[in-house]
Amino acid sequence: MRLLRLLGVAVVLALAAGGYLHFRLHRPYRAFQGAVFLDFPRGTSTEAMADELAKAGVVRSRWDFVLARLGAHGRRLQAGEYRFDNAASPREVYDRIARGDIFYYELVVPEGKNMFDIAAAVEHLGLFKADAFLAAARDPRMIRDLDPQAPTLEGYLFPDTYRVRRRTTPEELCRTMTGKFREVWGNLRTSAKLHDTVTLASLVEREGKVAPERPLIAAVFQNRLRIGMKLDCDPTTIYAALLDHRYRGTIYKSDLESDNAYNTYRHAGLPPGPIANPGLASLEAVLNPADSEALYFVLRPGNSGAHEFSNNIAAHEAAIARYRRGLQR
């Protein structure tokens, strides 16, 4: 009888201890305040992580985190930087690190954005100052093996969604973006001259808001280049004004008359380099232009972004007149 009583007491104590442990491991630590970043290098032990978490106030004590391994089914903790910004239980903290919920900034770079746009985006995210990114983007050395003519990294900062770690440098980000370009360009398996292809693709990207028109726009520009006709491409004039720090939101007569080498209203041929960062579709449009003799295009009336293409100046002027009448309605 005494043995049974002792067993009963032991069971009650075990249940109480188990209940307390469960409560302790699953209760959020309410004393946690603020946002904390913790970086765990590869090879950091569970005990070392526990010490850092307790010191930062993410968990009540190091033992809470160490004990959270119970029931974790042997899952390994993942190295990386983590952001803790609200109260969580030791088990929730353990599960986050076991899942590898590493903190990243998500940088979205749409097709056709230039290095100034990207610089503004990284500053808005809080990664680093725009000027720091521009300083890295203006140094073409990391792409010179592909394009010895590249004046900057413009055109090679490939549009994509990037997961960027907090301590990433501007140079590291540029290397990641140009690395993505290298991958895409390599998959195209073309012998076309890279510099001219990317430069022309950047013009197509900026002009072609309607995807099916891009091969036609590429054909227009290539037709003009073939006969020595100036490209008269508005986005190049805008880019020239940006480089000269005088773009005012629209194109003025003084912009069209600018002697900047990127202004294709003043200078024949391609500009010295890309004016934006083209996506895959625009690169493919330049490599596979439409079979067309068109030399001109102008926006159609309305907001579709579509263009009317013409083979001669008379047809083009008629298309311009239709566009202007549409604006007056």
Sequence and secondary structure as in RCSB ss.txt:
>XXXX:A:sequence
MRLLRLLGVAVVLALAAGGYLHFRLHRPYRAFQGAVFLDFPRGTSTEAMADELAKAGVVRSRWDFVLARLGAHGR
RLQAGEYRFDNAASPREVYDRIARGDIFYYELVVPEGKNMFDIAAAVEHLGLFKADAFLAAARDPRMIRDLDPQA
PTLEGYLFPDTYRVRRRTTPEELCRTMTGKFREVWGNLRTSAKLHDTVTLASLVEREGKVAPERPLIAAVFQNRL
RIGMKLDCDPTTIYAALLDHRYRGTIYKSDLESDNAYNTYRHAGLPPGPIANPGLASLEAVLNPADSEALYFVLR
PGNSGAHEFSNNIAAHEAAIARYRRGLQR
>XXXX:A:secstr
 HHHHHHHHHHHHHHHHHHHHHHHHHS  TT  S EEEEE TT  HHHHHHHHHHTTSSS HHHHHHTTTTSTT 
    EEEEE S   HHHHHHHHHHT    EEEE  TT  HHHHHHHHHHHTSS HHHHHHHHT GGGGTTT TT 
SSSTT S  SEEEE TT  HHHHHHHHHHHHHHHHHHH   S HHHHHHHHHHHHHH  SGGGHHHHHHHHHHHH
HHT     HHHHHHHHHHTT   SS  HHHHT   TT TTTS S  SS SS   HHHHHHHHS  S    EEEE 
SSSS  EEEESSHHHHHHHHHHHHHHHH 
